[in-house]
C-alpha cells in the first residue's frame, strides 16, 4: 500500500463522513471524486460500500442512548411504538425500490457523471427555494411525527436512489414541505439513515462479497476511520448549524459542484 493509495482512501473516507448526513449527496460526491482521481474497478466499488459503515457507526454513537431508551420502552410506551412505526414507514418505500432496482441503479445510474452533476445542480436549486418558501412548521419533535408524514417522507426518500439527489436532501425537503421544522427534519433524516444505510450496506456486501480480500483491508480501514471521525463531527454540529442558518449553504455548494462538473463534462472549462 503506497502513500498515494493511503491519501486516496483517506480523502474518500473524509468525503463520505462529511457528506453522508448533509443534503449534498455523499454518493454523488464519492463517485465524482473517484472519476477525478482515476479510481475504478471492483475493489474501489467495494471500498466505498464498506466505508459507509463508519458513517453509520457515527450516528449510532451520537444517538445510542436515546434510541436504546426507545427500544426499552417499546413494550409499555405508546410514544415509543409510534416513533418506531414512523421510522419503519419512513424506510419501507426506499427498501422495496432499492432492492428491486439495485442492479439497474448500480449498472447504469452510477456510471453517469453527467446525471450526477445535473442531480446536484437541480437539487441545489430546489433546496434554496424550499429553504426560503417552505410552509410554517407545525411539527418540532423528530420523535413524535404524525405517522402519515413519515410515509410521505419515505416516498420522498425514494428519489435518492438516483445518484446525486441525496438521501438526507430528499427527506429534509419532503419534511419541510409538510410542515416539519428544519432541525426536526434533519434529525429525522439521521434516524432514517441507520436502517436505510445498514440495509444498503448489507445488500451491497452480499453482491460484492467476491471482491473482499485481505489485500485491500488496510485502505478500507483508513477510509472507515476517516468516515467515522468526520461523520461524528457532522452529526454533532449539523443540527445547531441548520437551526441558525438553514440549508442555503448546502444548496449553493450543490450548485457549484454540479455546475463545475457539467462545465468540465461539456468542455466549457479547459483541462490544462
C-alpha positions in Angstrom: 0.0 0.0 0.0 1.8 3.2 -1.2 1.4 6.7 0.0 -0.8 7.7 -2.9 -3.3 5.0 -2.1 -3.3 5.9 1.5 -4.1 9.5 0.7 -6.8 8.5 -1.8 -8.5 6.2 0.8 -8.3 8.9 3.4 -9.8 11.5 1.1 -12.7 9.3 0.1 -13.3 8.4 3.8 -13.3 12.1 4.6 -15.8 12.9 1.8 -18.1 10.1 3.0 -18.1 11.3 6.6 -18.6 14.9 5.7 -21.3 14.5 3.2 -23.4 11.5 4.3 -25.6 13.4 6.7 -25.9 16.7 5.0 -28.1 17.3 1.9 -25.4 17.3 -0.7 -25.3 13.6 -1.8 -22.4 11.6 -0.4 -22.8 9.0 -3.2 -22.6 11.7 -5.9 -19.5 13.3 -4.3 -17.8 9.9 -3.9 -18.5 8.9 -7.5 -17.2 12.2 -8.9 -14.1 12.1 -6.6 -13.4 8.6 -7.9 -13.7 9.8 -11.5 -11.4 12.8 -10.8 -8.8 10.6 -9.1 -9.0 8.0 -11.8 -10.1 5.2 -9.4 -12.1 2.5 -11.0 -12.7 -1.2 -10.7 -14.5 -3.6 -8.3 -12.0 -3.1 -5.5 -12.9 0.7 -5.2 -16.6 -0.1 -5.5 -16.2 -2.4 -2.6 -14.2 0.2 -0.7 -17.0 2.8 -1.0 -19.5 0.3 0.2 -17.5 -0.7 3.3 -16.6 2.8 4.5 -20.3 3.7 4.8 -20.3 1.6 7.9 -18.1 4.2 9.5 -20.7 6.9 8.9 -23.5 4.6 10.2 -21.5 4.0 13.4 -21.1 7.7 13.9 -24.8 8.4 14.0 -25.4 5.3 16.2 -22.8 6.5 18.7 -24.4 10.0 19.0 -28.0 8.8 19.4 -27.3 5.5 21.1 -28.9 6.3 24.5 -32.0 7.9 23.0 -32.6 5.0 20.7 -31.8 2.4 23.4 -34.3 4.1 25.7 -36.9 3.8 22.9 -36.2 0.1 22.5 -36.5 -0.5 26.2 -39.8 1.5 26.3 -41.4 -0.3 23.3 -43.5 -2.8 25.4 -45.1 -0.1 27.6 -44.9 3.3 25.9 -47.2 4.1 23.0 -45.0 7.1 22.1 -42.0 4.8 21.7 -44.1 2.4 19.5 -45.3 5.3 17.4 -41.7 6.5 16.9 -40.6 3.0 15.8 -43.5 2.9 13.4 -42.6 6.3 11.8 -39.1 5.1 11.2 -40.3 1.8 9.7 -42.7 3.6 7.4 -40.1 6.2 6.5 -37.7 3.5 5.4 -40.1 1.0 3.8 -40.6 2.6 0.3 -36.8 3.0 -0.3 -36.1 -0.5 1.0 -38.5 -2.0 -1.5 -37.5 0.1 -4.5 -33.8 -0.2 -3.6 -34.0 -4.0 -3.5 -35.9 -4.2 -6.8 -33.8 -1.7 -8.7 -30.4 -2.3 -7.1 -28.7 -3.9 -10.1 -30.1 -1.3 -12.6 -29.0 1.6 -10.4 -25.5 0.3 -9.9 -25.0 -0.7 -13.6 -26.5 2.4 -15.3 -27.1 5.4 -13.0 -23.8 5.1 -11.1 -21.9 5.2 -14.3 -23.1 8.6 -15.4 -21.2 11.6 -14.0 -23.4 13.8 -16.2 -26.6 12.6 -14.4 -24.9 13.1 -11.0 -23.9 16.7 -11.8 -27.4 17.5 -13.1 -28.9 16.0 -9.9 -26.6 18.0 -7.7 -27.4 21.3 -9.6 -31.2 20.8 -9.7 -31.3 19.6 -6.2 -29.3 22.7 -5.0 -31.9 25.0 -6.7 -34.7 23.1 -5.0 -33.0 23.2 -1.6 -32.5 27.0 -1.9 -36.2 27.5 -2.9 -37.6 25.3 -0.1 -35.3 26.8 2.5 -37.0 30.1 1.9 -40.5 29.2 0.8 -41.4 26.2 3.0 -44.7 26.5 4.9 -44.7 27.4 8.5 -43.6 24.4 10.6 -46.1 22.7 12.9 -44.1 19.7 14.0 -40.9 20.3 16.0 -40.2 17.0 17.6 -38.5 14.4 15.3 -39.5 11.6 17.6 -43.2 12.5 17.6 -44.1 13.0 14.0 -47.5 12.0 12.6 -47.5 8.6 11.1 -48.8 9.8 7.7 -46.0 12.3 7.5 -43.3 9.7 8.0 -44.8 7.7 5.0 -44.7 10.9 2.8 -41.0 11.4 3.8 -40.3 7.8 3.0 -41.8 8.3 -0.5 -39.6 11.4 -1.0 -36.6 9.4 0.1 -37.1 7.1 -2.9 -35.8 10.0 -5.1 -32.4 9.5 -3.5 -32.0 6.2 -5.4 -30.8 8.4 -8.2 -27.1 9.3 -7.5 -26.7 13.0 -6.8 -30.2 13.6 -5.4 -29.1 12.9 -1.7 -30.9 10.7 0.8 -30.8 13.4 3.5 -31.7 16.1 1.0 -34.8 14.3 -0.3 -36.1 13.5 3.2 -35.4 17.1 4.5 -37.1 18.8 1.6 -40.1 16.4 1.9 -40.3 17.1 5.6 -40.2 20.8 5.3 -42.9 20.8 2.6 -45.3 19.1 5.0 -44.7 21.4 7.9 -41.8 19.9 9.8 -39.2 22.4 11.1 -35.6 22.4 9.9 -34.0 20.9 13.0 -36.5 18.1 13.3 -36.3 17.4 9.6 -32.5 17.0 9.8 -32.7 14.9 12.9 -35.4 12.6 11.5 -33.2 12.1 8.4 -30.5 10.9 10.9 -32.8 8.3 12.3 -33.8 7.1 8.9 -30.2 6.8 7.9 -29.4 4.0 10.2 -31.8 1.3 8.9 -31.5 2.6 5.3 -27.7 2.6 5.3 -27.5 -0.8 7.1 -29.9 -2.3 4.5 -28.0 -0.8 1.5 -24.6 -1.9 3.1 -25.8 -5.4 3.7 -27.2 -5.8 0.1 -24.0 -4.3 -1.4 -21.8 -6.6 0.7 -23.7 -9.7 -0.4 -23.4 -8.7 -4.0 -19.8 -7.6 -3.7 -18.5 -10.5 -1.4 -16.3 -11.9 -4.1 -14.3 -8.7 -4.2 -13.4 -8.8 -0.5 -9.8 -9.9 0.3 -7.1 -9.3 2.8 -5.1 -7.3 0.2 -7.3 -4.2 0.5 -8.2 -4.4 4.2 -5.6 -1.6 5.0 -7.1 1.0 2.8 -10.6 0.1 3.9 -9.6 0.5 7.5 -8.2 4.0 6.7 -11.4 5.0 4.9 -13.6 3.6 7.6 -11.9 5.5 10.4 -12.0 8.8 8.4 -15.6 8.2 7.6 -16.5 7.6 11.3 -14.5 10.6 12.6 -15.8 13.2 10.2 -19.3 11.7 10.3 -19.2 12.1 14.1 -18.3 15.8 13.7 -21.1 16.4 11.2 -23.8 14.7 13.2 -22.8 16.6 16.4 -22.7 20.0 14.7 -25.3 20.0 11.9 -28.5 20.5 13.9 -27.3 23.7 15.5 -25.9 25.0 12.2 -29.2 24.2 10.5 -31.3 25.8 13.2 -29.3 29.1 12.9 -28.6 29.2 9.2 -30.9 26.9 7.4 -29.9 24.8 4.3 -29.0 27.6 1.9 -25.2 26.9 2.2 -25.7 23.3 1.1 -27.8 24.4 -1.8 -25.1 26.8 -3.0 -22.5 24.1 -2.6 -24.5 21.6 -4.7 -25.0 24.2 -7.5 -21.2 24.9 -7.5 -20.1 21.3 -7.6 -22.8 20.3 -10.2 -22.1 23.4 -12.3 -18.3 22.9 -12.4 -18.8 19.2 -13.1 -21.1 19.9 -16.1 -18.7 22.6 -17.4 -15.9 20.1 -17.4 -18.0 17.4 -19.0 -19.2 19.7 -21.7 -15.7 21.1 -22.1 -16.7 24.6 -21.2 -13.7 24.7 -18.8 -10.3 23.7 -20.4 -8.4 21.0 -18.6 -4.8 22.3 -18.9 
